[in-house]
Amino acid sequence: MFSLAGKVALVTGSSRGIGKAIIEQMANAGARVVVSSRKADACEKVRAEFAARGQEAIAVPCNVGQKEELRKLVDTVMAKWGRIDVLVCNAASNPAYGPMANATDEVFDKIMLTNVKSVFWLANMVLPQMGERKDGAMIIISSIGALRGSSALGLYATSKAAEAGMCRALACEWGPKNIRINSIAPGLIRTDFARALWEDDTRRKSREALTPLRRIGEPKDIGGIAVFLASDAGSFITGQMIVADGGVTIAGERG
């Protein structure tokens, strides 16, 4: 039930971190994968790793904030393999840290463009061909920031909450075509994106102490969930957010 044999999986922001872990696990499950991020050399390096393991992969660099580049990404995959069975919207940015009162319009626009509008664009480019086959899965990588308030990551959290809302709406729209659309909300994961939080021993230990599993997450922790949602094992799940945070959002008083 967890096999992705014969499937084509497109994952944005997949040259490192969570995105890379997702395509690695999907390739291990039998999928043909598309490595995509802004830098061509980074994409090619990861593609070569897959090739060395005998796994099918292509590298297509893309800035998700540019609609014409997204169109080229989708067209390239369709020309190569004729289908996209799994779409994972993982690429995101957060150029702001601090109160929203200090954020400029330019920062707001960049966050919403990269984190929200690109998902809207990709959904409209990819889901119709899934609908023709009446089969497919889309996964949006959100964040526990979508569920919690923040005095320092307000705009980022707002964009992730918007993604969660879009996930539910798309699930309603495309469900009749047998397309499942879900989101994953990671907590603190050991990636470059969150390096400032986990490289600081004091901050990391503080977070670990408040986490029931007493550790921060690893990228592969999210990769496995993505495989589940993309495979037949998740065939009756849609419009949902799976929280993967070691228990941070459910933790009560420390005993």
C-alpha positions as CSV (number, residue, x, y, z in Angstrom):
1,M,0.0,0.0,0.0
2,F,3.0,2.3,0.4
3,S,4.3,1.7,-3.1
4,L,4.8,4.6,-5.5
5,A,6.0,2.4,-8.3
6,G,5.3,4.0,-11.7
7,K,4.4,7.3,-10.2
8,V,5.9,10.7,-11.1
9,A,6.6,13.0,-8.1
10,L,7.3,16.7,-8.4
11,V,8.7,18.3,-5.3
12,T,9.6,22.0,-5.1
13,G,12.5,23.1,-3.0
14,S,13.9,19.6,-3.1
15,S,17.7,20.0,-3.4
16,R,18.1,20.0,0.4
17,G,16.3,19.7,3.7
18,I,12.7,18.5,4.0
19,G,12.2,18.6,0.2
20,K,15.2,16.4,-0.5
21,A,14.1,13.9,2.2
22,I,10.7,13.7,0.6
23,I,12.0,12.9,-2.9
24,E,14.5,10.4,-1.4
25,Q,11.8,8.5,0.4
26,M,9.4,8.7,-2.7
27,A,12.2,7.4,-4.9
28,N,12.8,4.6,-2.4
29,A,9.1,3.8,-2.7
30,G,9.5,3.4,-6.5
31,A,8.6,6.9,-7.8
32,R,10.3,8.8,-10.6
33,V,11.2,12.1,-9.1
34,V,11.8,15.7,-10.1
35,V,14.5,17.6,-8.3
36,S,13.7,21.3,-8.3
37,S,15.0,24.4,-6.5
38,R,16.4,27.8,-7.6
39,K,20.0,26.7,-8.2
40,A,20.7,24.5,-11.2
41,D,24.0,23.1,-9.8
42,A,22.3,22.1,-6.5
43,C,19.5,20.3,-8.5
44,E,22.0,18.5,-10.7
45,K,24.1,17.4,-7.7
46,V,21.0,15.7,-6.1
47,R,19.9,14.2,-9.5
48,A,23.4,12.6,-9.8
49,E,22.9,11.0,-6.3
50,F,19.7,9.4,-7.5
51,A,21.3,8.2,-10.7
52,A,24.2,6.6,-8.8
53,R,21.6,4.6,-6.9
54,G,19.8,3.6,-10.1
55,Q,16.8,5.7,-9.4
56,E,15.0,7.7,-12.1
57,A,15.3,11.5,-11.6
58,I,15.5,14.7,-13.6
59,A,16.7,18.1,-12.4
60,V,14.6,21.2,-13.3
61,P,15.7,24.4,-11.6
62,C,12.8,26.8,-10.8
63,N,12.1,29.9,-8.8
64,V,8.5,29.3,-7.6
65,G,8.0,33.0,-7.3
66,Q,8.1,33.3,-11.1
67,K,5.0,32.0,-12.9
68,E,6.7,31.5,-16.2
69,E,9.4,29.3,-14.5
70,L,6.7,27.2,-12.9
71,R,5.0,26.8,-16.2
72,K,8.4,25.7,-17.7
73,L,8.9,23.3,-14.8
74,V,5.5,21.6,-15.3
75,D,5.9,21.5,-19.1
76,T,9.3,19.9,-18.8
77,V,8.0,17.1,-16.6
78,M,5.0,16.5,-18.8
79,A,7.3,16.4,-21.9
80,K,9.6,13.9,-20.2
81,W,7.1,11.5,-18.5
82,G,3.7,12.6,-19.7
83,R,2.1,12.9,-16.2
84,I,2.5,14.2,-12.7
85,D,1.0,11.9,-10.1
86,V,2.2,13.5,-6.9
87,L,2.8,17.3,-6.4
88,V,4.5,18.4,-3.2
89,C,4.7,22.2,-2.6
90,N,7.6,22.5,-0.2
91,A,9.5,25.6,-1.4
92,A,9.1,28.6,1.0
93,S,10.8,31.7,2.2
94,N,10.9,33.8,5.4
95,P,12.9,37.0,4.9
96,A,11.4,38.6,8.0
97,Y,12.0,38.0,11.7
98,G,10.3,40.2,14.3
99,P,7.0,42.1,14.8
100,M,4.8,42.5,11.8
101,A,4.7,46.2,12.5
102,N,8.3,46.4,11.3
103,A,7.7,44.5,8.0
104,T,7.7,46.3,4.7
105,D,5.1,45.8,2.0
106,E,7.9,44.2,-0.1
107,V,8.6,41.6,2.6
108,F,4.9,40.9,2.9
109,D,4.5,40.4,-0.9
110,K,7.6,38.2,-1.1
111,I,6.4,35.8,1.6
112,M,2.9,35.6,0.2
113,L,4.2,35.2,-3.3
114,T,6.6,32.4,-2.5
115,N,4.6,30.6,0.1
116,V,1.0,31.0,-1.0
117,K,0.6,32.3,-4.6
118,S,3.1,29.8,-6.0
119,V,1.0,27.0,-4.5
120,F,-2.1,28.4,-6.1
121,W,-0.3,28.6,-9.5
122,L,1.0,25.1,-9.3
123,A,-2.3,23.6,-8.3
124,N,-4.0,25.1,-11.3
125,M,-1.2,23.9,-13.6
126,V,-0.9,20.4,-12.3
127,L,-4.3,19.2,-10.9
128,P,-6.2,19.3,-14.2
129,Q,-4.1,16.5,-15.7
130,M,-4.6,14.5,-12.5
131,G,-8.3,15.1,-12.9
132,E,-8.3,13.7,-16.4
133,R,-7.0,10.4,-15.0
134,K,-9.1,10.7,-11.8
135,D,-6.1,10.0,-9.7
136,G,-3.5,12.0,-7.9
137,A,-2.2,13.5,-4.7
138,M,-1.0,17.0,-3.7
139,I,0.8,17.7,-0.5
140,I,1.5,21.2,0.9
141,I,4.3,21.6,3.5
142,S,2.8,24.0,6.0
143,S,4.1,24.5,9.6
144,I,2.9,24.4,13.2
145,G,3.1,28.1,12.8
146,A,-0.2,27.8,11.1
147,L,-1.7,26.7,14.4
148,R,0.0,29.0,16.9
149,G,0.6,32.7,17.3
150,S,4.1,34.2,17.1
151,S,5.5,37.5,18.0
152,A,8.6,37.0,15.7
153,L,7.3,34.9,12.8
154,G,3.9,36.4,12.3
155,L,4.0,36.8,8.5
156,Y,5.5,33.4,7.9
157,A,2.9,31.9,10.2
158,T,0.1,33.8,8.4
159,S,1.3,32.4,5.1
160,K,1.3,28.9,6.4
161,A,-2.2,29.3,7.8
162,A,-3.3,30.5,4.3
163,E,-1.8,27.3,2.8
164,A,-3.8,25.2,5.2
165,G,-7.0,27.0,4.2
166,M,-6.1,26.6,0.5
167,C,-5.5,22.9,1.1
168,R,-9.1,22.4,2.5
169,A,-10.6,24.4,-0.4
170,L,-8.7,22.5,-3.1
171,A,-9.7,19.2,-1.4
172,C,-13.3,20.1,-1.8
173,E,-12.9,21.2,-5.4
174,W,-10.9,18.3,-6.6
175,G,-12.2,15.5,-4.4
176,P,-14.9,14.5,-7.0
177,K,-12.0,13.8,-9.4
178,N,-10.4,11.4,-6.8
179,I,-7.5,13.8,-6.1
180,R,-6.4,14.0,-2.5
181,I,-4.9,17.2,-1.1
182,N,-3.4,17.3,2.3
183,S,-0.8,19.4,4.3
184,I,1.9,18.5,6.7
185,A,2.8,20.8,9.5
186,P,6.3,20.2,10.8
187,G,7.7,21.5,14.0
188,L,11.4,22.3,14.5
189,I,13.3,20.2,11.9
190,R,17.1,20.0,11.6
191,T,17.4,21.9,8.3
192,D,19.3,24.9,7.0
193,F,16.0,26.8,7.0
194,A,15.8,26.5,10.8
195,R,19.6,26.4,11.5
196,A,19.5,29.4,13.8
197,L,17.1,27.6,16.1
198,W,18.8,24.2,16.4
199,E,22.5,25.2,16.2
200,D,22.1,27.3,19.4
201,D,22.5,24.6,22.1
202,T,20.5,26.7,24.7
203,R,17.6,27.2,22.4
204,R,17.6,23.6,21.1
205,K,17.7,22.1,24.6
206,S,14.9,24.4,25.7
207,R,12.7,23.2,22.8
208,E,13.6,19.6,23.4
209,A,12.6,19.9,27.0
210,L,9.2,21.1,25.9
211,T,8.8,18.4,23.4
212,P,7.2,15.1,24.6
213,L,9.6,13.1,22.3
214,R,12.5,15.1,23.7
215,R,14.1,15.7,20.4
216,I,13.8,17.9,17.4
217,G,12.7,16.5,14.0
218,E,14.9,15.1,11.2
219,P,14.0,15.7,7.5
220,K,13.3,12.0,7.0
221,D,10.5,12.2,9.6
222,I,8.6,14.3,7.2
223,G,9.6,12.3,4.1
224,G,7.8,9.2,5.5
225,I,4.6,11.1,6.1
226,A,4.7,12.4,2.5
227,V,5.0,8.9,1.1
228,F,2.0,7.8,3.2
229,L,-0.1,10.6,1.9
230,A,0.9,10.0,-1.7
231,S,0.4,6.3,-1.7
232,D,-2.7,4.0,-1.5
233,A,-2.2,3.9,2.2
234,G,-3.6,7.4,2.4
235,S,-6.3,6.9,-0.2
236,F,-9.2,8.0,2.1
237,I,-7.5,11.1,3.6
238,T,-8.0,14.5,2.1
239,G,-8.2,18.1,3.3
240,Q,-6.3,17.3,6.4
241,M,-3.2,18.6,8.2
242,I,-0.9,16.1,9.7
243,V,1.1,17.7,12.5
244,A,4.7,16.3,12.9
245,D,6.2,18.2,15.8
246,G,7.2,15.5,18.4
247,G,4.2,16.6,20.4
248,V,5.0,20.3,20.9
249,T,1.5,21.5,20.1
250,I,-0.2,19.0,22.5
251,A,2.2,19.3,25.4
252,G,0.8,20.4,28.7
253,E,2.5,21.3,32.0
254,R,5.9,19.7,32.4
255,G,5.8,16.9,35.0
